[in-house]
């Protein structure tokens, strides 16, 4: 069965969010949603995710799942808001617990349990799930982060940051728990899928050279991906990836994003004055100059 996939582009963070739905029924899943966030003001907004809410309502869809491919570092998830608005179960990899433990320590979060309980469901590798009559399965694809998974739904696979567009290659692997070698092995798992499988990306960085392109076939990725396509070898990939990662600064939203995303898209609880706060660890992340 071939799912219908609607993409939405969040240009401020170069992110694609998706609504995946049955071809002939109301069942749907939302993948990698975005909560708008203005870091200067510390203000979040649902402007972008309301487009997804509107789409779901306009098409009388029934959201069964709100899926996260990993704990994102460059945007805040709107999963909690979408669940409140539309229903559905918020789910991620069981390995999200490792990422939660890492960031619980970095942010010194005494009141936070790194047990995945903030999510409604944690997937294991190869776990099967359904979206109405659509069949899905989970492919563990660590490397960019240790909790990265891809969701194979019919002939569509949602790969998070495990692959970028062929001309961009792959995502960085220098966050805590990342591994260039693991990423290479994960990309080869994805590129072993049938050639006509549609690969839906979480991000694109088209610059001014072209438009945002959310989807490429496995065949195109195999033939043209500049990092992991035909002729690539693991050792050389690891060398290229690690030397490039060594030049990258921290993503602009990593500090607010991970604090919200390890909570499955919920803001930290309000303090006694009714205000929620995020923390900033000083002189801990990034490189000393
Ligand atoms: Fe990411």
py3Dmol code that shows the C-alpha trace and the ligand (Angstrom):
import py3Dmol

protein = """\
ATOM      1  CA  UNK A   1       0.000   0.000   0.000  1.00  0.00           C
ATOM      2  CA  UNK A   2       1.362   3.402  -0.970  1.00  0.00           C
ATOM      3  CA  UNK A   3       0.917   6.097   1.676  1.00  0.00           C
ATOM      4  CA  UNK A   4       0.043   9.660   0.832  1.00  0.00           C
ATOM      5  CA  UNK A   5       2.700  12.015   2.165  1.00  0.00           C
ATOM      6  CA  UNK A   6       2.179  15.744   2.673  1.00  0.00           C
ATOM      7  CA  UNK A   7       5.272  17.748   3.539  1.00  0.00           C
ATOM      8  CA  UNK A   8       5.545  21.125   5.257  1.00  0.00           C
ATOM      9  CA  UNK A   9       8.692  23.265   5.148  1.00  0.00           C
ATOM     10  CA  UNK A  10       9.794  25.168   8.257  1.00  0.00           C
ATOM     11  CA  UNK A  11      12.209  27.520   6.555  1.00  0.00           C
ATOM     12  CA  UNK A  12      13.573  29.127   9.749  1.00  0.00           C
ATOM     13  CA  UNK A  13      15.149  25.782  10.730  1.00  0.00           C
ATOM     14  CA  UNK A  14      15.349  24.123   7.274  1.00  0.00           C
ATOM     15  CA  UNK A  15      13.097  21.340   8.575  1.00  0.00           C
ATOM     16  CA  UNK A  16      10.493  19.157   6.855  1.00  0.00           C
ATOM     17  CA  UNK A  17       7.493  17.984   8.857  1.00  0.00           C
ATOM     18  CA  UNK A  18       5.238  15.299   7.410  1.00  0.00           C
ATOM     19  CA  UNK A  19       1.684  14.066   7.602  1.00  0.00           C
ATOM     20  CA  UNK A  20       1.550  10.468   6.347  1.00  0.00           C
ATOM     21  CA  UNK A  21      -1.874   9.053   5.677  1.00  0.00           C
ATOM     22  CA  UNK A  22      -3.699   6.040   4.335  1.00  0.00           C
ATOM     23  CA  UNK A  23      -4.516   6.383   0.627  1.00  0.00           C
ATOM     24  CA  UNK A  24      -8.185   5.566   1.272  1.00  0.00           C
ATOM     25  CA  UNK A  25      -8.848   6.225   4.905  1.00  0.00           C
ATOM     26  CA  UNK A  26      -8.511   8.728   7.728  1.00  0.00           C
ATOM     27  CA  UNK A  27      -5.599   7.221   9.667  1.00  0.00           C
ATOM     28  CA  UNK A  28      -2.496   9.406   9.762  1.00  0.00           C
ATOM     29  CA  UNK A  29       0.831   9.968  11.481  1.00  0.00           C
ATOM     30  CA  UNK A  30       2.786  13.179  11.974  1.00  0.00           C
ATOM     31  CA  UNK A  31       6.557  12.925  11.717  1.00  0.00           C
ATOM     32  CA  UNK A  32       9.101  15.444  13.069  1.00  0.00           C
ATOM     33  CA  UNK A  33       6.950  18.434  13.891  1.00  0.00           C
ATOM     34  CA  UNK A  34       8.292  21.903  14.736  1.00  0.00           C
ATOM     35  CA  UNK A  35       7.393  24.395  17.437  1.00  0.00           C
ATOM     36  CA  UNK A  36       8.400  27.926  16.451  1.00  0.00           C
ATOM     37  CA  UNK A  37      10.820  29.507  18.892  1.00  0.00           C
ATOM     38  CA  UNK A  38      12.283  32.990  19.115  1.00  0.00           C
ATOM     39  CA  UNK A  39      15.463  32.613  21.187  1.00  0.00           C
ATOM     40  CA  UNK A  40      15.911  36.355  21.692  1.00  0.00           C
ATOM     41  CA  UNK A  41      12.521  36.669  23.363  1.00  0.00           C
ATOM     42  CA  UNK A  42      12.317  33.153  24.792  1.00  0.00           C
ATOM     43  CA  UNK A  43       8.910  32.862  23.160  1.00  0.00           C
ATOM     44  CA  UNK A  44       7.433  29.776  21.499  1.00  0.00           C
ATOM     45  CA  UNK A  45       4.584  29.776  19.027  1.00  0.00           C
ATOM     46  CA  UNK A  46       2.417  27.222  17.248  1.00  0.00           C
ATOM     47  CA  UNK A  47       2.165  29.198  14.010  1.00  0.00           C
ATOM     48  CA  UNK A  48       3.856  26.484  11.923  1.00  0.00           C
ATOM     49  CA  UNK A  49       2.356  23.446  13.623  1.00  0.00           C
ATOM     50  CA  UNK A  50      -1.097  24.995  13.256  1.00  0.00           C
ATOM     51  CA  UNK A  51      -0.672  24.443   9.510  1.00  0.00           C
ATOM     52  CA  UNK A  52      -0.481  20.710  10.264  1.00  0.00           C
ATOM     53  CA  UNK A  53      -3.485  20.929  12.576  1.00  0.00           C
ATOM     54  CA  UNK A  54      -5.441  22.670   9.834  1.00  0.00           C
ATOM     55  CA  UNK A  55      -4.434  20.071   7.247  1.00  0.00           C
ATOM     56  CA  UNK A  56      -5.509  17.222   9.535  1.00  0.00           C
ATOM     57  CA  UNK A  57      -8.857  18.903  10.218  1.00  0.00           C
ATOM     58  CA  UNK A  58      -9.491  19.889   6.598  1.00  0.00           C
ATOM     59  CA  UNK A  59      -8.981  16.270   5.526  1.00  0.00           C
ATOM     60  CA  UNK A  60     -10.848  14.711   8.477  1.00  0.00           C
ATOM     61  CA  UNK A  61      -7.795  12.693   9.430  1.00  0.00           C
ATOM     62  CA  UNK A  62      -7.375  10.678  12.584  1.00  0.00           C
ATOM     63  CA  UNK A  63      -3.858  11.064  13.986  1.00  0.00           C
ATOM     64  CA  UNK A  64      -2.691   7.774  15.467  1.00  0.00           C
ATOM     65  CA  UNK A  65       0.989   8.564  15.920  1.00  0.00           C
ATOM     66  CA  UNK A  66       3.193  11.599  16.459  1.00  0.00           C
ATOM     67  CA  UNK A  67       6.650  10.265  15.635  1.00  0.00           C
ATOM     68  CA  UNK A  68      10.114  11.631  16.323  1.00  0.00           C
ATOM     69  CA  UNK A  69      13.082  10.290  14.365  1.00  0.00           C
ATOM     70  CA  UNK A  70      15.432  11.484  17.146  1.00  0.00           C
ATOM     71  CA  UNK A  71      16.012  14.169  19.768  1.00  0.00           C
ATOM     72  CA  UNK A  72      16.555  17.106  17.441  1.00  0.00           C
ATOM     73  CA  UNK A  73      19.144  19.748  18.258  1.00  0.00           C
ATOM     74  CA  UNK A  74      18.131  22.384  15.744  1.00  0.00           C
ATOM     75  CA  UNK A  75      14.423  22.794  16.314  1.00  0.00           C
ATOM     76  CA  UNK A  76      11.879  22.315  19.076  1.00  0.00           C
ATOM     77  CA  UNK A  77       9.293  19.577  18.633  1.00  0.00           C
ATOM     78  CA  UNK A  78       5.595  20.456  18.621  1.00  0.00           C
ATOM     79  CA  UNK A  79       4.655  16.870  19.553  1.00  0.00           C
ATOM     80  CA  UNK A  80       3.053  17.786  22.878  1.00  0.00           C
ATOM     81  CA  UNK A  81       1.001  20.592  21.329  1.00  0.00           C
ATOM     82  CA  UNK A  82      -0.124  18.362  18.448  1.00  0.00           C
ATOM     83  CA  UNK A  83      -1.126  15.576  20.814  1.00  0.00           C
ATOM     84  CA  UNK A  84      -3.206  18.035  22.834  1.00  0.00           C
ATOM     85  CA  UNK A  85      -4.812  19.398  19.642  1.00  0.00           C
ATOM     86  CA  UNK A  86      -5.301  16.239  17.607  1.00  0.00           C
ATOM     87  CA  UNK A  87      -4.701  13.191  19.810  1.00  0.00           C
ATOM     88  CA  UNK A  88      -2.309  10.410  18.870  1.00  0.00           C
ATOM     89  CA  UNK A  89       0.567   8.761  20.665  1.00  0.00           C
ATOM     90  CA  UNK A  90       3.968  10.442  20.835  1.00  0.00           C
ATOM     91  CA  UNK A  91       6.701   7.910  20.091  1.00  0.00           C
ATOM     92  CA  UNK A  92      10.449   7.690  19.555  1.00  0.00           C
ATOM     93  CA  UNK A  93      13.229   5.126  19.823  1.00  0.00           C
ATOM     94  CA  UNK A  94      13.816   3.319  23.093  1.00  0.00           C
ATOM     95  CA  UNK A  95      17.349   4.723  22.841  1.00  0.00           C
ATOM     96  CA  UNK A  96      15.932   8.150  23.642  1.00  0.00           C
ATOM     97  CA  UNK A  97      16.627   7.134  27.244  1.00  0.00           C
ATOM     98  CA  UNK A  98      20.380   7.334  26.595  1.00  0.00           C
ATOM     99  CA  UNK A  99      20.010  10.820  25.139  1.00  0.00           C
ATOM    100  CA  UNK A 100      17.827  11.849  28.067  1.00  0.00           C
ATOM    101  CA  UNK A 101      20.457  10.589  30.521  1.00  0.00           C
ATOM    102  CA  UNK A 102      23.200  12.519  28.722  1.00  0.00           C
ATOM    103  CA  UNK A 103      21.303  15.786  28.777  1.00  0.00           C
ATOM    104  CA  UNK A 104      19.922  15.288  32.274  1.00  0.00           C
ATOM    105  CA  UNK A 105      23.548  15.402  33.376  1.00  0.00           C
ATOM    106  CA  UNK A 106      24.523  18.331  31.127  1.00  0.00           C
ATOM    107  CA  UNK A 107      21.563  20.409  32.334  1.00  0.00           C
ATOM    108  CA  UNK A 108      21.676  19.065  35.910  1.00  0.00           C
ATOM    109  CA  UNK A 109      17.960  18.239  35.843  1.00  0.00           C
ATOM    110  CA  UNK A 110      17.108  16.845  39.268  1.00  0.00           C
ATOM    111  CA  UNK A 111      13.393  16.517  38.532  1.00  0.00           C
ATOM    112  CA  UNK A 112      13.723  14.726  35.204  1.00  0.00           C
ATOM    113  CA  UNK A 113      13.511  10.957  34.755  1.00  0.00           C
ATOM    114  CA  UNK A 114      15.635   9.580  31.931  1.00  0.00           C
ATOM    115  CA  UNK A 115      13.330   6.604  31.489  1.00  0.00           C
ATOM    116  CA  UNK A 116      11.402   7.600  28.376  1.00  0.00           C
ATOM    117  CA  UNK A 117       8.201   7.985  30.390  1.00  0.00           C
ATOM    118  CA  UNK A 118       7.538  11.377  28.764  1.00  0.00           C
ATOM    119  CA  UNK A 119       6.713   9.464  25.554  1.00  0.00           C
ATOM    120  CA  UNK A 120       3.613   7.329  25.025  1.00  0.00           C
ATOM    121  CA  UNK A 121       5.591   4.598  23.294  1.00  0.00           C
ATOM    122  CA  UNK A 122       9.245   3.676  22.746  1.00  0.00           C
ATOM    123  CA  UNK A 123      10.096   1.633  19.656  1.00  0.00           C
ATOM    124  CA  UNK A 124      12.587  -1.207  19.472  1.00  0.00           C
ATOM    125  CA  UNK A 125      14.594  -1.946  16.326  1.00  0.00           C
ATOM    126  CA  UNK A 126      12.499  -3.720  13.665  1.00  0.00           C
ATOM    127  CA  UNK A 127       9.273  -3.143  15.612  1.00  0.00           C
ATOM    128  CA  UNK A 128       6.148  -3.239  13.463  1.00  0.00           C
ATOM    129  CA  UNK A 129       3.346  -0.720  13.833  1.00  0.00           C
ATOM    130  CA  UNK A 130       0.287   0.327  11.896  1.00  0.00           C
ATOM    131  CA  UNK A 131      -1.349   3.548  10.796  1.00  0.00           C
ATOM    132  CA  UNK A 132      -4.856   2.301  10.016  1.00  0.00           C
ATOM    133  CA  UNK A 133      -4.305  -0.116   7.143  1.00  0.00           C
ATOM    134  CA  UNK A 134      -0.727   1.090   6.520  1.00  0.00           C
ATOM    135  CA  UNK A 135       2.076  -1.090   7.806  1.00  0.00           C
ATOM    136  CA  UNK A 136       5.143   0.515   9.317  1.00  0.00           C
ATOM    137  CA  UNK A 137       8.401  -0.760  10.701  1.00  0.00           C
ATOM    138  CA  UNK A 138      11.232   0.803  12.630  1.00  0.00           C
ATOM    139  CA  UNK A 139      14.812   0.749  11.361  1.00  0.00           C
ATOM    140  CA  UNK A 140      17.386   1.652  13.972  1.00  0.00           C
ATOM    141  CA  UNK A 141      19.774   4.121  12.263  1.00  0.00           C
ATOM    142  CA  UNK A 142      22.154   5.475  14.915  1.00  0.00           C
ATOM    143  CA  UNK A 143      25.089   7.721  14.093  1.00  0.00           C
ATOM    144  CA  UNK A 144      23.840  11.315  13.911  1.00  0.00           C
ATOM    145  CA  UNK A 145      22.532  10.580  17.412  1.00  0.00           C
ATOM    146  CA  UNK A 146      22.348   7.309  19.321  1.00  0.00           C
ATOM    147  CA  UNK A 147      18.540   7.381  19.295  1.00  0.00           C
ATOM    148  CA  UNK A 148      18.083   7.995  15.562  1.00  0.00           C
ATOM    149  CA  UNK A 149      15.549   5.753  13.846  1.00  0.00           C
ATOM    150  CA  UNK A 150      13.953   5.648  10.428  1.00  0.00           C
ATOM    151  CA  UNK A 151      10.304   4.796   9.848  1.00  0.00           C
ATOM    152  CA  UNK A 152       9.540   2.610   6.817  1.00  0.00           C
ATOM    153  CA  UNK A 153       5.869   3.021   5.902  1.00  0.00           C
ATOM    154  CA  UNK A 154       4.834   1.313   2.668  1.00  0.00           C
ATOM    155  CA  UNK A 155       7.262   2.526   0.000  1.00  0.00           C
ATOM    156  CA  UNK A 156       8.252   5.613   2.007  1.00  0.00           C
ATOM    157  CA  UNK A 157      11.049   5.842   4.547  1.00  0.00           C
ATOM    158  CA  UNK A 158      11.440   8.820   6.896  1.00  0.00           C
ATOM    159  CA  UNK A 159      15.114   8.976   7.735  1.00  0.00           C
ATOM    160  CA  UNK A 160      15.458  11.953  10.054  1.00  0.00           C
ATOM    161  CA  UNK A 161      19.043  13.196   9.727  1.00  0.00           C
ATOM    162  CA  UNK A 162      20.546   9.871   8.664  1.00  0.00           C
ATOM    163  CA  UNK A 163      20.654  11.052   5.040  1.00  0.00           C
ATOM    164  CA  UNK A 164      20.605  14.521   3.568  1.00  0.00           C
ATOM    165  CA  UNK A 165      19.891  15.359  -0.070  1.00  0.00           C
ATOM    166  CA  UNK A 166      22.423  13.695  -2.406  1.00  0.00           C
ATOM    167  CA  UNK A 167      24.299  16.973  -2.958  1.00  0.00           C
ATOM    168  CA  UNK A 168      24.605  17.561   0.813  1.00  0.00           C
ATOM    169  CA  UNK A 169      25.474  14.011   1.898  1.00  0.00           C
ATOM    170  CA  UNK A 170      24.960  13.403   5.590  1.00  0.00           C
ATOM    171  CA  UNK A 171      24.444  15.145   8.920  1.00  0.00           C
ATOM    172  CA  UNK A 172      27.032  15.795  11.608  1.00  0.00           C
ATOM    173  CA  UNK A 173      27.923  13.081  14.109  1.00  0.00           C
ATOM    174  CA  UNK A 174      29.657  15.107  16.832  1.00  0.00           C
ATOM    175  CA  UNK A 175      26.794  15.473  19.296  1.00  0.00           C
ATOM    176  CA  UNK A 176      27.014  13.378  22.484  1.00  0.00           C
ATOM    177  CA  UNK A 177      26.400   9.743  21.471  1.00  0.00           C
ATOM    178  CA  UNK A 178      27.071  10.393  17.777  1.00  0.00           C
ATOM    179  CA  UNK A 179      29.331   8.136  15.702  1.00  0.00           C
ATOM    180  CA  UNK A 180      30.532   8.577  12.124  1.00  0.00           C
ATOM    181  CA  UNK A 181      31.100   4.851  11.667  1.00  0.00           C
ATOM    182  CA  UNK A 182      27.642   4.024  13.033  1.00  0.00           C
ATOM    183  CA  UNK A 183      26.158   6.624  10.693  1.00  0.00           C
ATOM    184  CA  UNK A 184      27.892   5.061   7.697  1.00  0.00           C
ATOM    185  CA  UNK A 185      26.542   1.628   8.593  1.00  0.00           C
ATOM    186  CA  UNK A 186      23.046   3.088   9.076  1.00  0.00           C
ATOM    187  CA  UNK A 187      23.111   4.781   5.681  1.00  0.00           C
ATOM    188  CA  UNK A 188      24.038   1.481   4.046  1.00  0.00           C
ATOM    189  CA  UNK A 189      21.041  -0.178   5.733  1.00  0.00           C
ATOM    190  CA  UNK A 190      18.801   2.457   4.177  1.00  0.00           C
ATOM    191  CA  UNK A 191      20.469   2.271   0.759  1.00  0.00           C
ATOM    192  CA  UNK A 192      19.832  -1.503   0.738  1.00  0.00           C
ATOM    193  CA  UNK A 193      16.069  -0.837   0.544  1.00  0.00           C
ATOM    194  CA  UNK A 194      14.408  -1.287  -2.886  1.00  0.00           C
ATOM    195  CA  UNK A 195      15.586   1.383  -5.340  1.00  0.00           C
ATOM    196  CA  UNK A 196      12.155   2.957  -5.787  1.00  0.00           C
ATOM    197  CA  UNK A 197      11.678   3.502  -2.033  1.00  0.00           C
ATOM    198  CA  UNK A 198      10.968   7.192  -1.395  1.00  0.00           C
ATOM    199  CA  UNK A 199      13.455   8.674   1.091  1.00  0.00           C
ATOM    200  CA  UNK A 200      11.935  11.590   3.007  1.00  0.00           C
ATOM    201  CA  UNK A 201      14.450  13.895   4.691  1.00  0.00           C
ATOM    202  CA  UNK A 202      14.113  15.875   7.909  1.00  0.00           C
ATOM    203  CA  UNK A 203      16.226  18.777   6.655  1.00  0.00           C
ATOM    204  CA  UNK A 204      17.441  20.415   3.486  1.00  0.00           C
ATOM    205  CA  UNK A 205      19.869  23.268   2.944  1.00  0.00           C
ATOM    206  CA  UNK A 206      19.242  24.341  -0.637  1.00  0.00           C
ATOM    207  CA  UNK A 207      20.792  27.788  -0.370  1.00  0.00           C
ATOM    208  CA  UNK A 208      20.014  29.829  -3.427  1.00  0.00           C
ATOM    209  CA  UNK A 209      21.042  27.104  -5.887  1.00  0.00           C
ATOM    210  CA  UNK A 210      17.800  25.117  -5.866  1.00  0.00           C
ATOM    211  CA  UNK A 211      14.462  24.622  -4.088  1.00  0.00           C
ATOM    212  CA  UNK A 212      13.755  22.591  -0.958  1.00  0.00           C
ATOM    213  CA  UNK A 213      13.584  18.920  -1.986  1.00  0.00           C
ATOM    214  CA  UNK A 214      12.051  16.677   0.671  1.00  0.00           C
ATOM    215  CA  UNK A 215      12.213  13.377  -1.193  1.00  0.00           C
ATOM    216  CA  UNK A 216      14.695  11.381  -3.263  1.00  0.00           C
ATOM    217  CA  UNK A 217      14.593   7.735  -4.279  1.00  0.00           C
ATOM    218  CA  UNK A 218      16.937   5.183  -2.759  1.00  0.00           C
ATOM    219  CA  UNK A 219      18.216   4.713  -6.308  1.00  0.00           C
ATOM    220  CA  UNK A 220      19.157   8.407  -6.558  1.00  0.00           C
ATOM    221  CA  UNK A 221      20.753   8.399  -3.120  1.00  0.00           C
ATOM    222  CA  UNK A 222      22.794   5.336  -4.038  1.00  0.00           C
ATOM    223  CA  UNK A 223      23.948   6.900  -7.287  1.00  0.00           C
ATOM    224  CA  UNK A 224      24.548  10.481  -6.202  1.00  0.00           C
ATOM    225  CA  UNK A 225      24.948  10.917  -2.434  1.00  0.00           C
ATOM    226  CA  UNK A 226      28.299  12.671  -2.135  1.00  0.00           C
ATOM    227  CA  UNK A 227      29.192  11.025   1.194  1.00  0.00           C
ATOM    228  CA  UNK A 228      27.705   7.544   1.228  1.00  0.00           C
ATOM    229  CA  UNK A 229      26.670   6.796  -2.353  1.00  0.00           C
ATOM    230  CA  UNK A 230      28.238   4.402  -4.842  1.00  0.00           C
ATOM    231  CA  UNK A 231      31.958   3.917  -4.380  1.00  0.00           C
ATOM    232  CA  UNK A 232      32.043   5.258  -0.829  1.00  0.00           C
ATOM    233  CA  UNK A 233      33.937   3.328   1.836  1.00  0.00           C
ATOM    234  CA  UNK A 234      33.540   3.496   5.597  1.00  0.00           C
ATOM    235  CA  UNK A 235      37.075   4.610   6.494  1.00  0.00           C
ATOM    236  CA  UNK A 236      37.094   7.462   4.038  1.00  0.00           C
ATOM    237  CA  UNK A 237      33.606   8.537   5.101  1.00  0.00           C
ATOM    238  CA  UNK A 238      34.628   8.622   8.768  1.00  0.00           C
ATOM    239  CA  UNK A 239      37.653  10.762   7.897  1.00  0.00           C
ATOM    240  CA  UNK A 240      35.597  13.221   5.828  1.00  0.00           C
ATOM    241  CA  UNK A 241      32.752  13.377   8.357  1.00  0.00           C
ATOM    242  CA  UNK A 242      34.937  13.889  11.408  1.00  0.00           C
ATOM    243  CA  UNK A 243      37.119  16.527   9.781  1.00  0.00           C
ATOM    244  CA  UNK A 244      34.043  18.449   8.656  1.00  0.00           C
ATOM    245  CA  UNK A 245      32.383  18.124  12.073  1.00  0.00           C
ATOM    246  CA  UNK A 246      35.490  19.617  13.674  1.00  0.00           C
ATOM    247  CA  UNK A 247      34.747  22.881  11.846  1.00  0.00           C
ATOM    248  CA  UNK A 248      31.085  23.197  12.843  1.00  0.00           C
ATOM    249  CA  UNK A 249      29.718  25.461  15.554  1.00  0.00           C
ATOM    250  CA  UNK A 250      26.793  24.484  17.763  1.00  0.00           C
ATOM    251  CA  UNK A 251      23.325  24.767  16.168  1.00  0.00           C
ATOM    252  CA  UNK A 252      21.661  28.027  17.175  1.00  0.00           C
ATOM    253  CA  UNK A 253      18.786  26.321  19.012  1.00  0.00           C
ATOM    254  CA  UNK A 254      20.549  23.310  20.547  1.00  0.00           C
ATOM    255  CA  UNK A 255      20.199  24.493  24.158  1.00  0.00           C
ATOM    256  CA  UNK A 256      16.454  25.195  24.111  1.00  0.00           C
ATOM    257  CA  UNK A 257      15.730  22.390  21.627  1.00  0.00           C
ATOM    258  CA  UNK A 258      17.165  19.457  23.537  1.00  0.00           C
ATOM    259  CA  UNK A 259      15.599  20.578  26.825  1.00  0.00           C
ATOM    260  CA  UNK A 260      12.160  20.539  25.210  1.00  0.00           C
ATOM    261  CA  UNK A 261      12.716  17.526  22.974  1.00  0.00           C
ATOM    262  CA  UNK A 262      13.913  15.157  25.701  1.00  0.00           C
ATOM    263  CA  UNK A 263      10.554  16.012  27.315  1.00  0.00           C
ATOM    264  CA  UNK A 264       8.692  14.817  24.189  1.00  0.00           C
ATOM    265  CA  UNK A 265       7.978  18.411  23.191  1.00  0.00           C
ATOM    266  CA  UNK A 266       6.715  19.601  26.557  1.00  0.00           C
ATOM    267  CA  UNK A 267       8.074  22.800  28.060  1.00  0.00           C
ATOM    268  CA  UNK A 268       9.653  22.431  31.511  1.00  0.00           C
ATOM    269  CA  UNK A 269       7.116  22.706  34.313  1.00  0.00           C
ATOM    270  CA  UNK A 270       6.265  26.218  35.502  1.00  0.00           C
ATOM    271  CA  UNK A 271       7.884  27.517  38.675  1.00  0.00           C
ATOM    272  CA  UNK A 272       5.808  28.965  41.514  1.00  0.00           C
ATOM    273  CA  UNK A 273       5.402  32.237  39.625  1.00  0.00           C
ATOM    274  CA  UNK A 274       3.756  30.417  36.721  1.00  0.00           C
ATOM    275  CA  UNK A 275       6.716  30.856  34.348  1.00  0.00           C
ATOM    276  CA  UNK A 276       8.719  28.022  32.705  1.00  0.00           C
ATOM    277  CA  UNK A 277      12.475  28.395  32.431  1.00  0.00           C
ATOM    278  CA  UNK A 278      15.202  26.819  30.304  1.00  0.00           C
ATOM    279  CA  UNK A 279      18.771  26.497  31.506  1.00  0.00           C
ATOM    280  CA  UNK A 280      22.028  27.533  29.835  1.00  0.00           C
ATOM    281  CA  UNK A 281      25.132  25.550  30.838  1.00  0.00           C
ATOM    282  CA  UNK A 282      28.028  27.986  30.688  1.00  0.00           C
ATOM    283  CA  UNK A 283      31.402  27.001  29.227  1.00  0.00           C
ATOM    284  CA  UNK A 284      30.432  23.352  28.834  1.00  0.00           C
ATOM    285  CA  UNK A 285      29.495  22.749  25.179  1.00  0.00           C
ATOM    286  CA  UNK A 286      31.360  23.834  22.065  1.00  0.00           C
ATOM    287  CA  UNK A 287      35.097  24.412  21.829  1.00  0.00           C
ATOM    288  CA  UNK A 288      37.167  26.780  23.905  1.00  0.00           C
ATOM    289  CA  UNK A 289      38.728  29.374  21.616  1.00  0.00           C
TER     290      UNK A 289
END
"""
ligand_1 = """\
1
LIG
Fe 19.088 16.190 14.044
"""
view = py3Dmol.view(width=600, height=400)
view.addModel(protein, "pdb")
view.setStyle({"model": 0}, {"cartoon": {"style": "trace"}})
view.addModel(ligand_1, "xyz")
view.setStyle({"model": 1}, {"stick": {}})
view.zoomTo()
view.show()
